[in-house]
Amino acid sequence: MKLNCVKISFSILLLMLIGCKKNEENRAKTTGIVGNSITYSKSLAIFKHEGYSVVKVSNPWPNANKDFTYILKEKGGIVPDSLQKEITISVPLQSVVVTSTTNIPFLEMLRVEKSLVGFPHTDYVSSEKTRRLIDAGSVKNVGQNEKLNMERLIDLAPSLIVAFGVDNNNPMIDNLQKSSLKVLIQADWMEQSPLGKAEWIKLFGSLFCKEKEAKTLFDDIVKNYNDALLSVKNSKAETSVLYGSMYQDQWFVAKGNSWVAQFLRDAKANYLWKDVEGTGSLGLSFENILDKAKNAGCWIAAGHYKSLAELEKSNPHYSQFDAFKNKNVYTFEAKVGAKGGTIYYESAPSRPDLVLKDYIKIFHPELLPDYTLTFAQKLN
């Protein structure tokens, strides 16, 4: 009798578990829940539900003491009571103000650049397509990042302002929100993975209800990046690389876990500071740099230099490096837009596949004989 009771109890428990699992599956089907659609980014997560999406932005600036959650509500979508306390943004956006040039390519790639109504210091924008909109008066200058023109923003009344913070003190962002303007804090600049930066196109895909288009565009970039990696797979990291230039009395080199160092590693180059822990940059004296990199085979210089003569004029000591003597110096910052904005800073984060190809072309030119440098320029 006891054995039968145990069997009956086990059967009931099993049926309950099966029933719960089916209920979960049915609930997922009816609500349209999809897992996080983000793969590479460390600061972005997007969860798609039927009628709305939940966007989570973490680590928005160094040592951030808070994360952000946003609800992107589609027309007719029903947001659960548990999420009502979060900032809700109606999508697709009808108009937008962005505050970083890195966002401009995403808008253009998704063909929604005409929704852009404002940008701080419009001279920074290099894209010819968006520059035409600026010149036509469709995109207004809304001041500076730290001192946005509040009156103009209120007058423009954009559906959303996509901004960024640099530390835990952001009075401008607080003032925007107090003025009933919707603000979303993005953190693409904090990403150290090349593909992690580019994946922020999916945020804009969600904001304009173009998730499929954003995924297709990003998947193509991933494929191109991986194809480039495959091309250099059997190559050796033989070229030693010096990176950066003097700024005031210090030379800043990219640390070993930084965005730049990742590109150099993927392109099979021997970056001389690859073992320095951390992201961002490390400030060193000229003597320290010369001691370590005097015989480096290649120099990736920082700055808008157009020639070796111009580089040497800025600091005569640069001529002591073998890379300078052998005319093997490149910069990614020489190409600028019509108003002087740096094309690399604007477009490189959204096209890491092209950045990687540039580096491979520099260090292993035989692998890409028909490729022309996109961002980099050799100084002669």
WOGI-V878082 format. One record per pair of residues at least 24 apart in sequence whose C-alpha atoms are under 8 Angstrom apart, sorted by the first residue. I is the first residue (numbers start at 1). J is the second residue. D is the distance in Angstrom with one decimal. If there is no record, write none. Layout:
# WOGI-V878082
{{I:J:D} {I:J:D}}
This chain:
# WOGI-V878082
{{38:199:7.3} {38:202:8.0} {39:196:7.9} {40:193:7.3} {40:195:6.2} {40:196:4.6} {40:199:6.9} {41:191:6.7} {41:193:7.3} {41:195:7.4} {41:196:3.9} {41:197:6.6} {41:199:6.4} {41:200:7.6} {42:191:6.7} {42:196:6.9} {43:187:6.5} {43:188:7.6} {43:190:7.6} {43:191:7.0} {44:187:7.8} {44:200:7.5} {46:203:7.6} {50:77:7.2} {51:75:7.3} {51:76:6.9} {51:77:3.9} {51:78:6.3} {51:79:7.8} {52:77:6.0} {52:78:7.3} {52:79:6.8} {53:206:7.8} {57:185:7.4} {57:186:6.7} {57:187:7.1} {58:187:7.8} {59:187:7.3} {59:190:7.5} {60:164:7.4} {60:165:6.9} {60:166:7.9} {60:185:7.3} {60:186:6.6} {60:187:4.7} {60:190:6.8} {61:165:6.3} {61:166:5.4} {61:167:5.7} {61:168:7.8} {61:187:7.0} {61:190:6.5} {62:166:7.3} {62:167:6.5} {62:190:7.8} {63:167:7.6} {64:167:6.7} {64:168:6.1} {65:168:6.8} {68:185:7.5} {70:184:7.6} {72:206:7.7} {72:207:7.0} {89:159:8.0} {89:160:7.7} {89:182:7.4} {90:159:7.9} {91:206:7.9} {91:207:5.7} {91:208:6.1} {91:209:6.6} {92:206:7.9} {92:207:5.7} {92:208:4.2} {92:209:5.3} {93:159:5.9} {93:160:7.3} {93:207:6.1} {93:208:5.5} {94:158:7.8} {94:159:6.1} {95:158:5.1} {95:159:5.2} {95:160:6.9} {96:158:5.2} {96:159:5.7} {96:160:5.0} {96:161:5.8} {96:162:7.4} {97:158:6.5} {97:160:6.4} {97:161:4.7} {97:162:6.2} {98:161:5.8} {98:162:4.7} {98:163:6.2} {99:145:6.5} {99:161:7.8} {99:162:6.4} {99:163:5.4} {99:164:7.3} {100:163:7.3} {100:164:7.8} {101:125:6.1} {101:345:7.6} {101:346:5.0} {102:345:7.1} {102:346:4.7} {102:347:6.2} {102:349:6.6} {102:350:7.2} {103:346:7.9} {104:130:7.7} {104:346:7.4} {105:346:7.5} {105:347:6.2} {105:350:6.8} {106:201:5.5} {106:204:6.9} {106:350:7.1} {107:204:7.2} {109:217:7.8} {110:205:7.2} {110:210:7.5} {110:213:6.9} {110:214:6.9} {112:208:7.9} {114:138:7.9} {117:156:7.3} {117:158:7.2} {118:142:6.0} {118:153:7.9} {118:156:7.9} {119:143:7.7} {120:144:4.9} {120:145:6.0} {120:148:7.0} {123:339:5.2} {123:340:7.0} {123:341:6.5} {124:339:6.9} {124:340:6.8} {124:341:4.4} {124:342:7.5} {125:337:7.2} {125:339:7.6} {125:341:5.8} {125:346:7.5} {126:336:6.8} {126:337:4.1} {126:338:6.4} {126:339:7.1} {126:340:7.5} {126:341:5.3} {126:342:6.9} {126:343:5.9} {126:346:7.3} {127:337:6.9} {127:343:7.7} {128:337:7.8} {146:172:6.5} {147:172:6.8} {148:172:7.3} {150:176:7.3} {154:179:7.7} {154:181:7.4} {157:181:7.3} {160:184:7.1} {162:186:6.6} {191:259:7.6} {192:257:7.3} {192:258:5.4} {192:259:4.4} {192:262:7.9} {192:279:7.4} {193:258:7.8} {193:259:5.8} {193:262:7.1} {194:259:6.2} {194:262:7.5} {194:263:7.5} {194:349:6.9} {194:352:5.6} {195:222:7.0} {195:352:6.6} {197:349:5.7} {197:350:6.8} {198:349:5.7} {198:350:4.5} {198:351:6.7} {198:352:7.0} {199:350:7.9} {201:350:7.7} {221:351:7.0} {221:352:7.6} {221:353:6.1} {222:353:7.4} {224:353:5.8} {225:352:7.1} {225:353:4.4} {225:354:7.9} {225:356:7.2} {228:353:7.4} {228:356:7.2} {228:357:6.5} {229:266:6.6} {229:267:7.2} {231:367:6.9} {232:267:6.8} {232:268:7.0} {232:360:7.5} {232:364:7.9} {232:367:7.4} {235:268:6.7} {236:268:6.2} {236:269:7.7} {237:268:4.5} {237:269:4.4} {237:270:5.1} {238:268:7.8} {238:269:6.4} {238:270:6.1} {239:269:5.5} {239:270:5.6} {239:296:7.6} {239:297:5.6} {239:298:6.8} {239:363:6.7} {240:269:6.5} {240:270:4.5} {240:271:5.8} {240:272:6.4} {240:296:5.0} {240:297:5.2} {240:298:6.4} {241:269:6.9} {241:270:5.9} {241:271:4.8} {241:272:5.9} {241:293:7.7} {241:296:5.6} {241:297:6.2} {241:298:5.0} {241:299:5.7} {241:300:7.3} {242:271:6.8} {242:272:6.5} {242:293:6.0} {242:296:6.1} {242:297:8.0} {242:298:6.2} {242:299:4.6} {242:300:6.2} {242:301:8.0} {243:271:8.0} {243:299:5.8} {243:300:4.8} {243:301:5.9} {243:302:7.5} {244:299:7.9} {244:300:6.3} {244:301:4.8} {244:302:4.7} {245:301:5.7} {245:302:5.3} {245:303:7.5} {246:286:7.4} {249:285:7.1} {249:286:8.0} {250:283:5.6} {250:284:5.5} {250:285:5.3} {250:286:6.8} {251:282:8.0} {251:283:5.4} {251:284:5.1} {251:285:6.0} {251:286:6.3} {251:289:7.5} {252:281:5.8} {252:282:5.2} {252:283:4.4} {252:284:6.3} {253:281:5.3} {253:282:5.3} {253:283:6.6} {253:284:7.7} {254:279:7.3} {254:280:6.0} {254:281:4.4} {254:282:6.4} {255:279:5.3} {255:280:5.9} {255:281:5.2} {255:282:6.3} {263:355:7.7} {263:356:6.0} {263:359:7.4} {264:359:7.0} {266:356:7.5} {267:356:6.4} {267:357:7.9} {267:359:5.9} {267:360:5.1} {267:363:7.4} {268:360:7.7} {268:363:7.7} {269:363:6.7} {290:320:8.0} {290:321:7.2} {293:321:7.3} {294:320:7.0} {294:321:4.7} {294:322:6.0} {294:323:7.9} {295:321:6.5} {295:322:5.2} {295:323:7.2} {296:321:7.4} {296:322:6.5} {296:323:6.1} {297:322:7.0} {297:323:5.4} {297:328:7.3} {298:323:5.1} {298:328:5.4} {298:329:6.0} {298:330:8.0} {299:323:5.9} {299:324:7.6} {299:328:6.5} {299:329:4.8} {299:330:6.3} {300:329:6.0} {300:330:4.9} {300:331:5.5} {300:332:7.8} {301:329:6.8} {301:330:6.0} {301:331:5.0} {301:332:7.8} {302:331:6.1} {302:332:7.4} {302:333:6.8} {303:331:7.0} {303:333:5.7} {303:334:7.1} {304:331:7.6} {304:333:5.1} {304:334:4.4} {304:335:7.6} {305:331:7.4} {305:333:7.6} {305:334:5.8} {305:379:7.8} {306:334:6.0} {306:379:6.3} {307:379:4.6} {307:380:5.2} {308:379:5.5} {308:380:5.5} {327:379:7.2} {327:380:6.5} {328:378:7.3} {328:379:7.6} {329:378:6.0} {329:379:5.7} {330:376:6.4} {330:377:5.5} {330:378:4.4} {330:379:5.7} {331:376:5.6} {331:377:5.5} {331:378:6.6} {331:379:7.4} {332:375:5.5} {332:376:4.2} {332:377:6.3} {333:375:7.6} {333:376:7.4} {334:376:7.7} {334:377:6.8} {335:375:7.1} {335:377:7.9} {343:375:7.5} {344:375:5.9} {348:375:7.8}}
